[in-house]
Every structure is written in structure tokens, then in C-alpha cells.
């Protein structure tokens, strides 16, 4: 029971932080639904990562490049963005800028939750450690990494939805893709660099979120028309 708690609690805690920070709270049913969408996309992500990885391995590309920029990062961030674009964008409760970050984090951490369970319960021996040790390390690395990818994705998706179409949908993918790829590349070779990358990303992300919260605090009503 303690292991399961350590495995899933970090994701739930971060989601709670962003949801509770929203002045105009999103309905619990919508948060749960988007979180569940994040869990669901782990299934196609697993098969796509495996299939695309086999193709790249056949070309003799480096393992580090394959596991970072050629499989996990593009596949997983594309699927998360697909949830925002095809489902969240159409929701009536997605009606103000800060919602982009709230839902971006939620879908990203839905994904991270099931991925974390997979790693902790099935891959601890592969990493030559205990399940509890792996869960603790990932609670300070992979889980907050996925969360911050979701912040950046949600921020640019917000700009696409409420401010200006332009290149913002592209940035909603490319920024988390680059961060995800760099994190995966460094985490296996230099964990401290990967951790520093996440810390810096969080500092930037929280500043963006803080600015949106300040703007939101001046509003009397939450609705803003999507463009």
C-alpha cells in the first residue's frame, strides 16, 4: 500500500495544486475525465514507441537518440496534444486562458501515473534497484518532468485557443517535445543535468502560471471566447 501511495501521490498532488489554484474551479468530472484520457493514451504510446523504436534500431541510430528524440518525446507529446485539441478544446468548461495549463498538466499527469506504475512495479529489477527506491526517485524526476511538459503545452495551447492561432499549436508541441527529449537524453547519462533542466523549467513554468493567475484575479467572470 505504501508503494502504491508513493507511486501515484506525486501526480495527484501536482494536479491538485493547479486545479485548486484556479480562481474559477474546473468541474471535478472534467478533471477526472481528462486525467483518464491521459491514462488511456499510454496504451497507443506503448505500442507506437515499441514499433517506431524497432524501425530506428534497424538503422543503427544511437540508443540515446532513439529513446529520447525519436520515440518517447514525439509520440507521447503528440498524444497529449491530441487530447487537448480533439477533446479539451471542445469542452464548454474550457473557457479561459488558465484552463489551458490546468488541463495540460492534468492530461500529462494522467499519462505519468500509469507510466509510473509500469516502471515501479515491472522495471525495478531492470534498473537494479527496489520498487520503493525507484518510486521515490521518479517522484522527484519523471513525474514533475511530465507535469512541466504539460504546463508548457497548456500555455501555448491556451495562446492558440484564446489569443492567436498562428504558430502557437506548433509551439504547444515543439516546446514540450524538446524538453522531453533533452530530459530523456540526459537522465540516463547525467541525472543531475536532467534534474537541473527540470528545476529551471519549473521556475519558468511557475512564473508563466503566476502571471496568468494575476490576470485571472482581476476578472469578475471566467468566460472568454475561443478564437
N, C-alpha and C positions, 0 to 999 in steps of 0.2 A: 504493500500500500504506500509506503514512504517513497519507493522508487517511482511509482506512477505519479505521485504528487509532484516530485521534483521534475519529472519529465514534462508534465503538462502545465504546471502552475505558472512558470515564467511567461508563456504565451498568453494565458488568461489574464495575468496581471497587467501586461502591457496593453492588451485590448481594453481592459477596464480603465486604465489611465486615460487613454484617448477618448473613449466613449464618455466617461464622466467629466472630462474637461470641456465637452461640447455644451455651450450655453443652452442650445435648443436640442435636447437629447433625441437621438435616433430611437425608433421603436425597438424594443428588445427582439421582437420576432424578425426584424430585418437584419439586425446584427447577427443573430443566430443563423439565419439563412445564408448570409454572405460568408460567415465563418465556415459553414458546412460546405458551401461551394469550394472554398479553399481546400477543405479536406478531400473533396471529390476529385479535384484536378491532380492530386498526387497519383492517381491511377494512370491516366494517359501520360503524365510526366515520367513515370517509371518505365513504361514501355517505349516511349519516344527516346528517352535518354539511353536506354539499352540498345535500341535499334540504330540510332544515329551514331552512338559510340562504336558499335561494331563496324560501321562503314568507315569511320575515321581511323580506327585502329588498322584497318586493311591498307590504309595509305601510308602507314608508318609515321603518322604525326605523333608528336611528343605526348606522353600520357598527361602531363600537367596542362598542356593546352587543351587537350580533349576534355578533361574533367572540369575545366573552367569555362573557357570562352566558346567551346564548340558543342557542348551538350547542355549541362545543367543551367547555366545562365540564360542562354536564349530560349530554351524550352520552357523553363519554369516561369520566367518573367513574362513570356508571351501568353502563357495560360492564365496567369494572374490578371494581366491587362485585358484578356478576353472576357473575364468575369466582369470587370468594371465596364467594359464597352458594351457588351451584349446584355447584361443583366442590371447592374447598378445604375447605369445611365438612364434606363427606362423607369426606374423606381420613382414614385411620386415623392418619397421622403428624401431623395437625393436632390435637395433644393437650395443648397447654399454652399459656398466655397469650402468651408472647413470639413464638410461631409466627404470631400474627396480624400482627405488624409484619413479620416475615421474609417471609411470603407476600404481604402488602400491597405491600411495596417491590418484590418480585420481579415481580409481575404488572404493576405500574406501569412498571417499567423495561423489561420486555419490550415494552410499548407504546411507550415513549420511544425505544427502539433503532431500530425500523423507522421511526417518525416522523422521527427524526433523519437517517436515511439518505435519506428522501424530501426533506427540507429541504436537506440539504447537497449532494446530487447533482442535484437538479432545480430548486431555487428560489434558488440563489445569485445568478443574474442578476436575478431579481425584486427582491432586496434590494440590488442594485447593489454586490456585494462578491464576493470569491473564495470558492470552496468551503471552502478551508482556514480562512480567517478566520471564516466562518460556523460551521464545526465547533468552532473554539476558543471563540467567544462562547457558543454553545449548551451547551458542556461546563461552563460556569460559570453558566448561566441555566436554560434549558429542561429539561435533564437533571436537575440537582438539584431543580428545581421539581417535576417528576413524582415524583421519589423521595420528597420530603417530603409530597406529597399522599398517597402510598402509606403513609407512616408513620402519618399521622393516620387514614386509612381503616382500616388494620390495627389500630390501637389501639382504635378504637371497635368494630370487628368482633370483636376479642378480648373486649371487655366484653360484647358481645351473646352471644358463644358460651360464655363461662365464668363470667360474673359475674351479669348481669341482662339479660333481654331488653329490656323497657321501650322507651325511645326510642333505644337505642344503635345499632340498624340505621339509623335515620333520621340520627343524627349521623355514622355511617360514610359517609354520602353528603353531607350538607349541609356539613360542615366542609371536606373537600377541594373540593367544588363552589365554595364561597365563595372559598377561597384561589386556586383555579384561575381563577375568573372575574376576581378582582382582579388577579392576575398578568397575564392576557391584556389586561386593560383598560389597565394601566399600561405594559406592555412596549413598546407602540408609541408611547406619548405621553411617557413619562418612565421610561427604562430604569433609572435609579438608584433610583427609588422601588420599581420591581418587584424589583430586586436586593436592596434593603433588606428588603422583605417576605419574600423567600426566606431571607435570613440570620436574621431574627427567628424565622421558622417553624422553621428548623433548630435554633436554640437551644432552643426549646420542645420540639421533637420528640426531640432527643437527651437532654433531661432526663427525658422520659417513658420512653424506651428504657433509660436508665441505671437508673431505679427498678425497671423490670421485671427487668433483669439482676441487680440486687442481691437482689431477691426470689428469682429463679431460683437464685442462687448458694447459697442456704440449703437447697435441695431435694436430696434423695437420689435421687428418681425423678422422671421427667418427666411421667408420665401425670396428667392432670386431667380429670374427667368433664365433657363439654359439657352445658349445661342445655337 
